[in-house]
Amino acid sequence: MTFPLDFERLPGFVAAVALAELTPGPNMAYLTLVSTRWGRWAGFVTVAGVTLGLSVYMLLAVAGLAEAIIAAPLLYGGLRWAGVGYLVWLAWESWQVTPASTSRLDSPDGKGLFLRGLTTNLLNPKILILYTALLPGFTSPAIGHLGWQVLNLGLIHLAISLVIHSSLVLMGDRAHQIARPSIGRHGWRQALMAGCLLALAAWLAWETGRPLRQ
């Protein structure tokens, strides 16, 4: 029994996935913002939520449903604009943190961070586009069942994303440690995080509109 994976194409897949994960996007930016603001614990909890979201989309690709979602204008459009709206809401929530709510600033709820990471990823249709555009080029009916090939490639993608996202958290945590002496003056952090989230919302609206315009 052969392992359902094209090892000749595997290096190209790893390089393509690593490049995609290193390209600025909602996951990368949000993880960096969270870990810079609250430290590595908050960042790693958010990574767990993001990874679960990636797993859901990977399983949709295995089931052959990812392409069907992109091909349905109402479903894809609803997912796209829900993602944009969610980022705008996160920006507003970040801006609403006041000096009086220091406990909320310094001790974020783990469940809330996990769910925000999960939701941010699930409402990012770029993941669907990645799977439908990338995976077919690294599978072959001659190797074995396509579903098993997609599953194996998806697991490799999850491993690569976990390494990259964890590295981002550690870098963000380093920035958090450097900025800790000014923790009491967090107004600039509110503005920075809210502004970055709004920029992400605009980027997501533009970038995910391409399939609809084609």
N, C-alpha and C positions, 0 to 999 in steps of 0.2 A: 504494500500500500504506500503510495507516494504522498508526501506532505503537500497539501493543496496551496502551493505558493511558488511563484516564478522567481527563483533566486537570481537569475540573470538580470531581471528588471528591478530587483529589490533595492540595490543602491540608488537607482534613480528615483524610486518611490520615497526612500528615506530623505534624500536631498530635497525633493519637491515638498514633502510634508514639513520638513524643518524650515524651509523658506517660507511656506505659508504661515506657519506658527510665529515666525520672527517678523512677519509683516504687521505693522501697526493695525490694531483693530480693537473692538470692544473688550474682548477677553484680556488681551495684553494690557490695555490702558486701565481697565477697571481693577485688575489685580495689583498693578503698580500703585494706583491711587489708594487702594485699601491698605496695602502693607506700608506705604509711606506715611499714611495718616495714623494707623493703629498698630503697626508692627507685624511681626512674622506670624503670631498666633492667628490674628484676624485674616492674614493673607492665606495661610494654609487651609483654614476652614472654608474660605471662599474658593480656593482651588478644588476642594472636594466637591463643592456644588457645581463648579464649571465642568469637572471631569464626569460627573453623573449626567449633565446635560449633553456632553459629547457622546457618551455611551448611548443615550436615547437615540440621537441622530444616526449613530453608527448602526444600531439595530434596525432603524427604519430603512437604512441603505441595504442591509442584509435582506430585509423582507421585500425590497424592490419598491418601497413607498416614497423614497426621497424624491425621485424624479417625478412621481405623480403629484406630489405637493407643489413642486415648482411649476408644473404644467397647468395647475388650476389657478387662474388669475385671482379669484376671490379669496381662496385659501392662502395663497402666497402673499397677496397684498395685505390681507388681515394680519398675518404673522409679521410682515415687514413693518407695518405702521404701529402694531402693538409694541414691537421692539423699540421703535423711535420714541413712542410715548412713554415707555417705561424708563428710558434713559433720561428723558426730560423730567419725569417725576423724581428720579433719583437725584437729579441736579437740584430740584426744588427742595427736596428733603434735606440735602446736604446744606443748602443755604439757610434753612430754617433753624439749624442748630445754633443756639445762643450761648453766651458765656454762662448763663444760669444752668444750662443743661450739661454740665461738665461730666456727670456720670455717664450720660449717653455718649459723650465724645470719647471718654477715656476707657469705658468698659462696654463695647458693643456686644450685643447679644449674639451668641454663637449660632443659634438657629436662624436668626435673621440674616446673618452674613452668608450662611450656607444657602438659604433660599434665594437671596439676592444673586449669588453666583450662579445658581441653577437657572433662575429666571432670565438673567442677562444672557446666558448661553442659549437657552431654549428659544428666546425671541430674537435670535441672530440667524437669519436664513442664509448667511454666507457659509455656514457649515454645510447646509444642504447642497449648495452650489459646489463647494469643494468636493464633496463625496461624489456627486453625479458627474462632475467634469474630470476628476482625477482618477478615481478607482477603475473605470473601465479600461484605461490604457495600461493597467498593470495586472489584468486578469486574462485568462485564456481558457476556453472550453476544453482544450486538450489536456489541461493539467488536472481538472477535476470539477466538482460542483462549484458554480460561481458564487453561491451563497457562502460556502466555506472560505473561498478565497477572499471575498469581501470582508468576512469576519476577521480573518487573520490580519489582513491589511489594516482594518480598523483598530485592532488591538495594538498593532505597531504604532499607529497614529496616536492612540491614547497614551502609550508609554513615552513617546517623543514629546507630546504636549505636556505631560506631567513633569518631565525634566525641565522643559523650558519655562513653564509657569512657576515651578518651584524656584528656579533661578531668579525669576523676576521678583518673587516675594522676598528672597534674601537680599536682593539689591534695594528693594523698597524699604525693607527693615533697616538696612544700613543708613538710608536717608532719614528714616524715622529716628534712629539713635542720635544722629548728628543734630537734628532739629529739636530734640527733646528739651533742651534748656529754654526754648521759647514756647513751651507747651501752653502756657497761660495766655499767650497772645495768639489765639487760633483764628482770628478773623481772616487773615490772609489764606489760611488753609481752606476755609469754607469757600472763599471766592475762587481759589485755584481749582478745587475739586468740582465745584458747580460749573465753572467755565469749561473744564475739560470734558465733563459729562455732556454738556450742551454741544460741544464740538463733535463728540462721538455720535450724538443723535443726528446731527447734520450729515456727518460722514456716512452713517448707516443708511439714511434716507437716500443719499446720492448713489452709494455703491450698490445697494441691493435693488435699485431701480432698473439696473441694466437688463436683467432677464425679461422684465416687462416691456422694455423698449425694443427688444429684438424681435 
